[in-house]
Amino acid sequence: MLDKKGRNIDYLRVSLTDRCNLRCIYCMPEGGVEKKCHEDILRFEEVEKIITACGALGIKKVRFT
């Protein structure tokens, strides 16, 4: 898979929850974020399907956060 500049993308980062409490500047706006209802977050089976599909596109590494 290539990005808009033609660079190869061979990794995927999956954020499993929006409940992080670290409040990193690069990730968390000053006002915080609205928490999602549990029903609005991907189920394990959905995450698994996405990772499998990305593997078929050449993704070699998956990082869970």
C-alpha positions as CSV (number, residue, x, y, z in Angstrom):
1,M,0.0,0.0,0.0
2,L,1.3,3.5,-0.9
3,D,0.6,6.9,0.6
4,K,-0.1,10.0,-1.5
5,K,3.7,10.6,-1.9
6,G,4.3,7.1,-3.1
7,R,5.9,5.8,0.1
8,N,5.3,2.2,1.1
9,I,3.0,1.7,4.1
10,D,3.6,-1.6,5.8
11,Y,2.3,-0.9,9.3
12,L,-1.0,-0.3,11.0
13,R,-1.8,1.3,14.3
14,V,-5.0,0.3,16.0
15,S,-6.4,2.3,18.9
16,L,-8.6,-0.1,20.8
17,T,-10.2,2.4,23.1
18,D,-10.8,6.1,23.6
19,R,-10.4,5.8,27.3
20,C,-6.7,6.7,27.5
21,N,-5.9,8.9,30.5
22,L,-2.4,10.0,29.6
23,R,-3.5,13.2,27.9
24,C,-0.5,13.5,25.5
25,I,-0.3,16.9,23.8
26,Y,0.0,15.3,20.3
27,C,-3.1,13.2,20.8
28,M,-5.5,14.9,23.2
29,P,-7.0,18.3,22.6
30,E,-7.2,20.8,25.5
31,G,-10.9,20.3,25.9
32,G,-10.6,16.5,25.9
33,V,-12.7,14.2,23.7
34,E,-16.2,13.0,24.0
35,K,-16.2,9.3,25.1
36,K,-17.9,6.9,22.7
37,C,-20.7,4.6,23.8
38,H,-19.5,1.0,24.0
39,E,-21.8,0.1,21.1
40,D,-19.9,2.6,18.9
41,I,-16.5,1.0,19.4
42,L,-15.4,-1.8,17.0
43,R,-15.9,-5.3,18.3
44,F,-12.9,-7.8,18.3
45,E,-14.3,-9.5,15.3
46,E,-14.4,-6.3,13.3
47,V,-10.9,-5.4,14.3
48,E,-9.7,-8.8,13.2
49,K,-11.4,-8.4,9.8
50,I,-9.7,-5.1,9.3
51,I,-6.3,-6.4,10.2
52,T,-6.8,-9.4,7.9
53,A,-7.8,-7.2,5.0
54,C,-4.8,-4.9,5.6
55,G,-2.5,-7.9,5.6
56,A,-3.7,-8.7,2.1
57,L,-2.7,-5.2,1.2
58,G,0.9,-5.7,2.4
59,I,0.7,-4.6,6.0
60,K,3.5,-6.4,7.9
61,K,3.3,-4.9,11.4
62,V,0.3,-4.0,13.7
63,R,0.7,-1.9,16.8
64,F,-2.1,-1.8,19.3
65,T,-2.5,1.3,21.5
